[in-house]
């Protein structure tokens, strides 16, 4: 059996030009995806948006916001066809490096209580559960889902 090699990847700023690709990934990865407007607003607000690209293919992206001595991860997504290959951890590395460069002392994020896979990735990376936000995320049938708040000291 021949091993399939991973494409060489790079990080680059996520711009409006890639939003069609972002929306394809966002809509395939989530039952309640962000809107194009959410991404556009983040770009216009000067948030940190990075795209992970292999060749011409968008593999994943993240959106983060700088705070006072902290940074907040708002969205991190790996295209479903590339999940489970370490790309999420690579983007978490890039996030931590960016945050340290901004003199952040800690990173924060929220994750759906139902997203056990993501919580495991975050915990292995060094994030710890520090709280819960009730009814934070939209859910099916007009319901809401709680979020687990996680933090990591840099």
Backbone as a printed PyTorch tensor [residue, N CA C, xyz], in Angstrom:
tensor([[[  0.8410,  -1.1670,   0.0000],
         [  0.0000,   0.0000,   0.0000],
         [  0.8970,   1.2450,   0.0000]],

        [[  0.6130,   2.1910,  -0.8700],
         [  1.3920,   3.4170,  -0.9830],
         [  0.8600,   4.4600,  -0.0180]],

        [[  1.7790,   5.0780,   0.7300],
         [  1.3910,   6.1300,   1.6610],
         [  1.0420,   7.3890,   0.8820]],

        [[ -0.0280,   8.0460,   1.3160],
         [ -0.4280,   9.3060,   0.6990],
         [  0.2510,  10.4210,   1.4770]],

        [[  0.9960,  11.2530,   0.7750],
         [  1.6830,  12.3340,   1.4720],
         [  0.7510,  13.5250,   1.6480]],

        [[  0.9460,  14.2090,   2.7610],
         [  0.1750,  15.4140,   3.0350],
         [  0.7120,  16.5370,   2.1560]],

        [[ -0.1720,  17.4350,   1.7390],
         [  0.3180,  18.5620,   0.9500],
         [  1.1420,  19.5030,   1.8350]],

        [[  2.0780,  20.2090,   1.2170],
         [  2.8000,  21.2490,   1.9410],
         [  1.8030,  22.3590,   2.2350]],

        [[  1.7890,  22.8200,   3.4670],
         [  0.7880,  23.8110,   3.8600],
         [  1.4460,  25.1210,   4.2640]],

        [[  0.6450,  26.1650,   4.2190],
         [  1.0930,  27.4830,   4.6590],
         [ -0.0860,  28.1940,   5.3090]],

        [[  0.2400,  29.1450,   6.1630],
         [ -0.7710,  30.0080,   6.7590],
         [ -0.7180,  31.3480,   6.0500]],

        [[ -1.8910,  31.8840,   5.7580],
         [ -1.9670,  33.1980,   5.1250],
         [ -3.2020,  33.9190,   5.6600]],

        [[ -3.2180,  35.2410,   5.5410],
         [ -4.3910,  35.9740,   6.0160],
         [ -5.6570,  35.4920,   5.2940]],

        [[ -6.7180,  35.3420,   6.0420],
         [ -8.0130,  34.9650,   5.4620],
         [ -8.7080,  36.2540,   5.0410]],

        [[ -8.9590,  36.3780,   3.7490],
         [ -9.5550,  37.5940,   3.2030],
         [-10.9230,  37.2980,   2.5920]],

        [[-11.6020,  38.3670,   2.2150],
         [-12.9140,  38.2470,   1.5590],
         [-12.8280,  37.3550,   0.3200]],

        [[-11.6900,  37.3360,  -0.3570],
         [-11.5330,  36.5500,  -1.5880],
         [-11.7310,  35.0560,  -1.3630]],

        [[-11.5320,  34.5870,  -0.1420],
         [-11.6740,  33.1520,   0.1640],
         [-13.0250,  32.8120,   0.8110]],

        [[-13.9050,  33.7850,   0.9580],
         [-15.1290,  33.5180,   1.7110],
         [-16.0560,  32.4910,   1.0590]],

        [[-16.0430,  32.3490,  -0.2630],
         [-16.8550,  31.2840,  -0.8830],
         [-16.3680,  29.9180,  -0.3990]],

        [[-15.0470,  29.7210,  -0.3740],
         [-14.4770,  28.4590,   0.1130],
         [-14.7630,  28.2720,   1.6000]],

        [[-14.6200,  29.3420,   2.3580],
         [-14.8970,  29.2820,   3.8060],
         [-16.3320,  28.8370,   4.0300]],

        [[-17.2630,  29.4170,   3.2990],
         [-18.6670,  29.0790,   3.5050],
         [-18.9640,  27.6330,   3.1060]],

        [[-18.2780,  27.1210,   2.0740],
         [-18.4530,  25.7080,   1.7090],
         [-18.0340,  24.8240,   2.8770]],

        [[-16.8810,  25.1320,   3.4680],
         [-16.3770,  24.3400,   4.5980],
         [-17.2760,  24.5260,   5.8140]],

        [[-17.5990,  25.7540,   6.1280],
         [-18.4170,  26.0550,   7.3140],
         [-19.7490,  25.3160,   7.2420]],

        [[-20.3800,  25.3550,   6.0700],
         [-21.6820,  24.6960,   5.9050],
         [-21.5890,  23.1770,   5.9110]],

        [[-20.4400,  22.6320,   5.5180],
         [-20.2950,  21.1720,   5.5440],
         [-19.8560,  20.6710,   6.9170]],

        [[-19.2570,  21.5530,   7.7200],
         [-18.7200,  21.1300,   9.0120],
         [-19.7020,  21.2970,  10.1640]],

        [[-20.6640,  22.1860,  10.0450],
         [-21.5230,  22.5250,  11.1870],
         [-23.0030,  22.5250,  10.8340]],

        [[-23.8040,  22.0980,  11.7890],
         [-25.2570,  22.1840,  11.6450],
         [-25.7280,  23.6340,  11.8070]],

        [[-24.9570,  24.4330,  12.5460],
         [-25.2930,  25.8420,  12.7780],
         [-24.0620,  26.6920,  12.4580]],

        [[-23.7740,  26.8400,  11.1510],
         [-22.5460,  27.5280,  10.7490],
         [-22.6160,  29.0430,  10.9550]],

        [[-21.4440,  29.6420,  11.0020],
         [-21.3600,  31.0980,  10.9440],
         [-21.8740,  31.5390,   9.5770]],

        [[-22.3070,  32.7820,   9.4870],
         [-22.7440,  33.3440,   8.2160],
         [-21.5730,  34.0400,   7.5330]],

        [[-21.7300,  34.2970,   6.2660],
         [-20.7280,  35.0740,   5.5270],
         [-20.5410,  36.4330,   6.2030]],

        [[-21.6460,  37.0050,   6.6740],
         [-21.5790,  38.2930,   7.3640],
         [-20.7400,  38.2350,   8.6340]],

        [[-20.8060,  37.1160,   9.3610],
         [-19.9700,  36.9650,  10.5570],
         [-18.4940,  37.0870,  10.1890]],

        [[-18.0960,  36.3880,   9.1270],
         [-16.6990,  36.4330,   8.7000],
         [-16.3210,  37.8220,   8.1900]],

        [[-17.1820,  38.4170,   7.3770],
         [-16.9070,  39.7640,   6.8550],
         [-16.7470,  40.7640,   7.9860]],

        [[-17.6230,  40.6790,   8.9820],
         [-17.5400,  41.5940,  10.1260],
         [-16.2190,  41.4210,  10.8690]],

        [[-15.7750,  40.1890,  11.0240],
         [-14.5040,  39.9290,  11.7120],
         [-13.3220,  40.5030,  10.9230]],

        [[-13.3730,  40.3630,   9.6040],
         [-12.3170,  40.9300,   8.7570],
         [-12.3040,  42.4480,   8.9130]],

        [[-13.4730,  43.0620,   8.8130],
         [-13.5770,  44.5270,   8.9140],
         [-13.1700,  45.0340,  10.2890]],

        [[-13.3740,  44.2160,  11.3300],
         [-13.0360,  44.6200,  12.6960],
         [-11.5640,  44.4470,  13.0210]],

        [[-10.8150,  43.8480,  12.1000],
         [ -9.3790,  43.6810,  12.3210],
         [ -9.0180,  42.4970,  13.2000]],

        [[ -9.9300,  41.5360,  13.3310],
         [ -9.6160,  40.3300,  14.0840],
         [ -8.5400,  39.5430,  13.3440]],

        [[ -7.9480,  38.5930,  14.0270],
         [ -6.9460,  37.7260,  13.4250],
         [ -7.6690,  36.5820,  12.7170]],

        [[ -7.5850,  36.5470,  11.3980],
         [ -8.1630,  35.4700,  10.6060],
         [ -7.0410,  34.8630,   9.7770]],

        [[ -6.7600,  33.5940,  10.0040],
         [ -5.7350,  32.9090,   9.2360],
         [ -6.3320,  31.7050,   8.5180]],

        [[ -5.8610,  31.5120,   7.2910],
         [ -6.2660,  30.3700,   6.4810],
         [ -5.1030,  29.3940,   6.4090]],

        [[ -5.3940,  28.1220,   6.5560],
         [ -4.4110,  27.0590,   6.3540],
         [ -4.6490,  26.5180,   4.9520]],

        [[ -3.6460,  26.6570,   4.0880],
         [ -3.8060,  26.3440,   2.6780],
         [ -2.7550,  25.3250,   2.2550]],

        [[ -3.1820,  24.3340,   1.4870],
         [ -2.2810,  23.3540,   0.8840],
         [ -2.4220,  23.4540,  -0.6180]],

        [[ -1.3790,  23.9050,  -1.3020],
         [ -1.5050,  24.1800,  -2.7390],
         [ -2.4760,  25.3230,  -2.9070]],

        [[ -3.5660,  25.0780,  -3.6260],
         [ -4.6220,  26.0850,  -3.7740],
         [ -5.8470,  25.7450,  -2.9350]],

        [[ -5.7500,  24.6840,  -2.1180],
         [ -6.9000,  24.1830,  -1.3710],
         [ -6.9430,  24.7390,   0.0390]],

        [[ -8.0850,  25.2910,   0.4110],
         [ -8.2990,  25.7480,   1.7830],
         [ -8.5680,  24.5210,   2.6490]],

        [[ -7.6990,  24.3020,   3.6270],
         [ -7.8030,  23.1540,   4.5270],
         [ -8.5530,  23.5280,   5.7980]],

        [[ -8.3280,  24.7340,   6.2810],
         [ -8.9730,  25.1820,   7.5080],
         [ -8.6980,  26.6450,   7.7490]],

        [[ -9.2230,  27.1370,   8.8600],
         [ -9.0860,  28.5500,   9.1950],
         [ -9.3970,  28.7420,  10.6630]],

        [[ -8.9510,  29.8920,  11.1750],
         [ -9.3800,  30.2800,  12.5060],
         [ -9.5750,  31.7840,  12.5830]],

        [[-10.4130,  32.1630,  13.5350],
         [-10.7200,  33.5670,  13.8150],
         [-10.4820,  33.7840,  15.2970]],

        [[ -9.6760,  34.7910,  15.6190],
         [ -9.3920,  35.1040,  17.0170],
         [ -9.4640,  36.6080,  17.2300]],

        [[ -9.7140,  36.9620,  18.4690],
         [ -9.8640,  38.3580,  18.8510],
         [ -8.9020,  38.6520,  19.9900]],

        [[ -8.2120,  39.7660,  19.8860],
         [ -7.2820,  40.1770,  20.9320],
         [ -8.0350,  40.9210,  22.0240]],

        [[ -7.6650,  40.6410,  23.2760],
         [ -8.2000,  41.3610,  24.4200],
         [ -7.0470,  41.9240,  25.2260]],

        [[ -7.3280,  42.3640,  26.4240],
         [ -6.2830,  42.8840,  27.3020],
         [ -5.5480,  41.7010,  27.9290]],

        [[ -4.3170,  41.4850,  27.5120],
         [ -3.4690,  40.3800,  27.9710],
         [ -4.1150,  39.0010,  27.7810]],

        [[ -5.0080,  38.9000,  26.7930],
         [ -5.6270,  37.6200,  26.4740],
         [ -6.0590,  37.6160,  25.0170]],

        [[ -6.3610,  36.4550,  24.5270],
         [ -6.9160,  36.2970,  23.1880],
         [ -8.0590,  35.2980,  23.2800]],

        [[ -9.0220,  35.4530,  22.3860],
         [-10.2190,  34.6230,  22.4060],
         [-10.3880,  33.9730,  21.0350]],

        [[-10.3820,  32.6490,  21.0130],
         [-10.6220,  31.9000,  19.7830],
         [-12.1190,  31.8830,  19.5300]],

        [[-12.5280,  32.4400,  18.4040],
         [-13.9540,  32.5330,  18.0820],
         [-14.4260,  31.4060,  17.1700]],

        [[-13.5410,  30.9560,  16.2810],
         [-13.9060,  29.9010,  15.3340],
         [-12.6220,  29.2320,  14.8680]],

        [[-12.6140,  27.9290,  14.8780],
         [-11.5250,  27.1580,  14.2730],
         [-12.1710,  25.9790,  13.5700]],

        [[-11.8430,  25.8180,  12.3080],
         [-12.4990,  24.7800,  11.5170],
         [-11.5020,  24.1400,  10.5600]],

        [[-11.5330,  22.8190,  10.5080],
         [-10.7970,  22.0580,   9.5060],
         [-11.8490,  21.4390,   8.5890]],

        [[-11.6400,  21.5690,   7.2990],
         [-12.5780,  20.9680,   6.3370],
         [-12.7560,  19.4930,   6.6760]],

        [[-13.9900,  18.9890,   6.6290],
         [-14.2360,  17.5980,   7.0170],
         [-13.3060,  16.5850,   6.3550]],

        [[-12.9540,  16.7980,   5.0860],
         [-12.0960,  15.8320,   4.3910],
         [-10.6500,  15.8480,   4.8790]],

        [[-10.2800,  16.8400,   5.6850],
         [ -8.9220,  16.9320,   6.2230],
         [ -8.8660,  16.7260,   7.7380]],

        [[ -9.9920,  16.4460,   8.3520],
         [-10.0030,  16.2680,   9.8050],
         [ -9.2630,  15.0020,  10.2120]],

        [[ -8.7390,  15.0230,  11.4300],
         [ -8.0410,  13.8640,  11.9640],
         [ -6.6220,  13.6990,  11.4500]],

        [[ -6.0610,  14.7430,  10.8340],
         [ -4.7180,  14.6580,  10.2600],
         [ -3.7370,  15.6250,  10.9320]],

        [[ -4.1460,  16.2320,  12.0370],
         [ -3.2450,  17.1220,  12.7740],
         [ -3.3160,  18.5830,  12.3860]],

        [[ -4.1820,  18.9280,  11.4560],
         [ -4.2550,  20.3200,  11.0140],
         [ -4.8470,  21.2470,  12.0780]],

        [[ -5.7600,  20.7380,  12.8700],
         [ -6.3180,  21.5430,  13.9570],
         [ -5.2500,  21.9390,  14.9600]],

        [[ -4.3840,  20.9940,  15.3090],
         [ -3.2890,  21.2770,  16.2520],
         [ -2.3130,  22.2790,  15.6390]],

        [[ -2.0490,  22.1430,  14.3550],
         [ -1.1770,  23.1030,  13.6720],
         [ -1.7530,  24.5210,  13.7810]],

        [[ -3.0550,  24.6480,  13.6140],
         [ -3.6770,  25.9740,  13.7340],
         [ -3.6820,  26.4550,  15.1840]],

        [[ -3.8460,  25.5300,  16.1460],
         [ -3.7420,  25.9340,  17.5520],
         [ -2.3330,  26.4330,  17.8650]],

        [[ -1.3280,  25.8180,  17.2570],
         [  0.0500,  26.3090,  17.4070],
         [  0.1690,  27.7370,  16.8740]],

        [[ -0.3810,  27.9710,  15.6930],
         [ -0.3210,  29.3040,  15.0840],
         [ -1.0640,  30.3220,  15.9450]],

        [[ -2.1950,  29.9140,  16.4970],
         [ -2.9610,  30.7970,  17.3800],
         [ -2.1450,  31.1610,  18.6140]],

        [[ -1.5390,  30.1740,  19.2470],
         [ -0.7480,  30.4260,  20.4560],
         [  0.4460,  31.3200,  20.1470]],

        [[  1.0900,  31.0970,  19.0220],
         [  2.2280,  31.9190,  18.6280],
         [  1.7960,  33.3690,  18.4120]],

        [[  0.6910,  33.5710,  17.6970],
         [  0.1590,  34.9090,  17.4750],
         [ -0.1840,  35.5750,  18.8090]],

        [[ -0.8670,  34.8440,  19.6870],
         [ -1.2940,  35.4130,  20.9760],
         [ -0.0820,  35.8030,  21.8240]],

        [[  0.9280,  34.9430,  21.8570],
         [  2.1510,  35.2800,  22.6030],
         [  2.8040,  36.5410,  22.0360]],

        [[  2.7750,  36.6780,  20.7270],
         [  3.3300,  37.8610,  20.0790],
         [  2.5720,  39.1300,  20.4070]],

        [[  1.3400,  38.9800,  20.8630],
         [  0.5040,  40.1100,  21.2820],
         [  0.5400,  40.2880,  22.7990]],

        [[  1.4580,  39.5790,  23.4520],
         [  1.6270,  39.6370,  24.9130],
         [  0.4230,  39.1110,  25.6870]],

        [[ -0.3250,  38.2130,  25.0660],
         [ -1.4520,  37.5910,  25.7770],
         [ -0.9090,  36.6400,  26.8390]],

        [[ -1.5610,  36.6140,  27.9710],
         [ -1.1910,  35.7090,  29.0610],
         [ -2.0110,  34.4240,  29.0230]],

        [[ -3.1860,  34.4880,  28.3690],
         [ -4.0280,  33.2950,  28.2840],
         [ -4.8940,  33.3440,  27.0340]],

        [[ -5.3830,  32.1810,  26.6620],
         [ -6.3060,  32.0030,  25.5470],
         [ -7.6270,  31.4840,  26.0870]],

        [[ -8.7090,  31.9200,  25.4900],
         [-10.0550,  31.5030,  25.8810],
         [-10.7930,  30.9700,  24.6590]],

        [[-11.7380,  30.0780,  24.9080],
         [-12.6300,  29.6040,  23.8580],
         [-13.8880,  29.0360,  24.4830]],

        [[-14.9120,  28.9150,  23.6610],
         [-16.1230,  28.1880,  24.0370],
         [-16.2900,  27.0450,  23.0490]],

        [[-16.8590,  25.9500,  23.5380],
         [-17.1180,  24.7890,  22.6890],
         [-18.4510,  24.1830,  23.1240]],

        [[-19.2100,  23.7090,  22.1520],
         [-20.5040,  23.0810,  22.4700],
         [-20.3030,  21.9090,  23.4260]],

        [[-21.1990,  21.7540,  24.3860],
         [-21.0850,  20.6240,  25.3140],
         [-21.1650,  19.2940,  24.5670]],

        [[-21.8130,  19.2780,  23.4090],
         [-21.9420,  18.0320,  22.6340],
         [-20.7060,  17.7230,  21.7970]],

        [[-19.7530,  18.6340,  21.7230],
         [-18.5880,  18.4480,  20.8510],
         [-17.4180,  17.8440,  21.6310]],

        [[-17.5950,  16.5980,  22.0260],
         [-16.5860,  15.9040,  22.8350],
         [-15.2550,  15.7790,  22.0980]],

        [[-15.2940,  15.5620,  20.8050],
         [-14.0600,  15.4170,  20.0220],
         [-13.2070,  16.6820,  20.1170]],

        [[-13.8370,  17.8430,  19.9250],
         [-13.0920,  19.1020,  20.0130],
         [-12.5610,  19.3180,  21.4260]],

        [[-13.3680,  19.0220,  22.4330],
         [-12.9060,  19.1990,  23.8170],
         [-11.6780,  18.3390,  24.0950]],

        [[-11.6540,  17.1320,  23.5630],
         [-10.4830,  16.2620,  23.7470],
         [ -9.2470,  16.8630,  23.0950]],

        [[ -9.4060,  17.4240,  21.8950],
         [ -8.2780,  18.0650,  21.2100],
         [ -7.7750,  19.2420,  22.0550]],

        [[ -8.6860,  20.0740,  22.5140],
         [ -8.2980,  21.2390,  23.3150],
         [ -7.6190,  20.8170,  24.6210]],

        [[ -8.1600,  19.8080,  25.2860],
         [ -7.5720,  19.3620,  26.5510],
         [ -6.1750,  18.7700,  26.3330]],

        [[ -6.0040,  17.9790,  25.2870],
         [ -4.6730,  17.4490,  24.9810],
         [ -3.6890,  18.5730,  24.6880]],

        [[ -4.1960,  19.6600,  24.1270],
         [ -3.3420,  20.7950,  23.7850],
         [ -2.9550,  21.6170,  25.0240]],

        [[ -3.7450,  21.5120,  26.0770],
         [ -3.4220,  22.2490,  27.3070],
         [ -4.5280,  23.1380,  27.8370]],

        [[ -5.6540,  23.1800,  27.1530],
         [ -6.7980,  23.9500,  27.6420],
         [ -7.4550,  23.2090,  28.8020]],

        [[ -8.0270,  23.9520,  29.7140],
         [ -8.7580,  23.3820,  30.8540],
         [-10.1680,  23.9520,  30.8960]],

        [[-11.0920,  23.1190,  31.3070],
         [-12.4880,  23.5630,  31.4700],
         [-12.5640,  24.4800,  32.6820]],

        [[-13.1120,  25.6660,  32.4750],
         [-13.1790,  26.6320,  33.5780],
         [-14.5890,  27.1270,  33.8560]],

        [[-15.5560,  26.7540,  33.0470],
         [-16.9200,  27.2070,  33.2920],
         [-17.8660,  26.7490,  32.2100]],

        [[-19.0730,  27.2870,  32.2840],
         [-20.1100,  26.9370,  31.3190],
         [-20.9620,  28.1700,  31.0440]],

        [[-21.3420,  28.3480,  29.7940],
         [-22.2770,  29.4070,  29.4070],
         [-23.5870,  28.7210,  29.0310]],

        [[-24.6080,  29.0140,  29.7840],
         [-25.9210,  28.3950,  29.5540],
         [-26.5490,  28.9450,  28.2680]],

        [[-27.1340,  28.0360,  27.4950],
         [-27.9020,  28.4040,  26.3000],
         [-27.1240,  29.3220,  25.3600]],

        [[-25.8500,  29.0370,  25.1600],
         [-24.9530,  29.9000,  24.4030],
         [-25.0970,  29.7380,  22.8880]],

        [[-25.2140,  28.4960,  22.4350],
         [-25.2460,  28.2130,  20.9990],
         [-26.6550,  27.8980,  20.5190]],

        [[-26.9750,  28.2760,  19.2650],
         [-28.2490,  27.8310,  18.6960],
         [-28.2090,  26.3150,  18.4780]],

        [[-29.3630,  25.6960,  18.6220],
         [-29.4710,  24.2520,  18.4190],
         [-30.7170,  23.9880,  17.5640]],

        [[-30.9560,  22.7460,  17.2610],
         [-32.1060,  22.3810,  16.4260],
         [-33.4240,  22.7120,  17.1070]],

        [[-34.4320,  22.9240,  16.2760],
         [-35.8110,  23.1230,  16.7240],
         [-35.9500,  24.3130,  17.6630]],

        [[-35.1740,  25.3700,  17.4210],
         [-35.2790,  26.5800,  18.2330],
         [-34.7100,  26.4560,  19.6350]],

        [[-34.0550,  25.3620,  19.9050],
         [-33.4580,  25.1530,  21.2280],
         [-32.1020,  25.8420,  21.3010]],

        [[-31.4900,  25.8120,  22.4840],
         [-30.1570,  26.3640,  22.7040],
         [-29.2940,  25.2950,  23.3630]],

        [[-27.9860,  25.3790,  23.1370],
         [-27.0590,  24.4140,  23.7180],
         [-26.0340,  25.1530,  24.5740]],

        [[-25.6940,  24.5670,  25.7010],
         [-24.6880,  25.1460,  26.5930],
         [-23.3030,  25.0650,  25.9520]],

        [[-22.4300,  25.9670,  26.3930],
         [-21.0300,  25.9570,  25.9570],
         [-20.1400,  25.7020,  27.1660]],

        [[-19.0990,  24.9360,  26.9440],
         [-18.0520,  24.7730,  27.9360],
         [-17.0220,  25.8600,  27.6680]],

        [[-16.6610,  26.6130,  28.7060],
         [-15.6310,  27.6400,  28.5750],
         [-14.3100,  26.9920,  28.9310]],

        [[-13.3140,  27.1980,  28.0560],
         [-11.9940,  26.6190,  28.2850],
         [-10.9400,  27.7280,  28.2060]],

        [[ -9.8650,  27.5160,  28.9490],
         [ -8.7920,  28.5010,  28.9840],
         [ -7.4460,  27.7930,  29.0220]],

        [[ -6.4340,  28.4670,  28.4940],
         [ -5.0740,  27.9510,  28.5390],
         [ -4.1360,  29.1040,  28.8690]],

        [[ -3.2880,  28.8940,  29.8370],
         [ -2.2780,  29.8760,  30.1870],
         [ -1.1090,  29.7480,  29.2300]],

        [[ -0.6340,  30.8750,  28.7520],
         [  0.4910,  30.8710,  27.8020],
         [  1.8100,  31.0460,  28.5400]]])
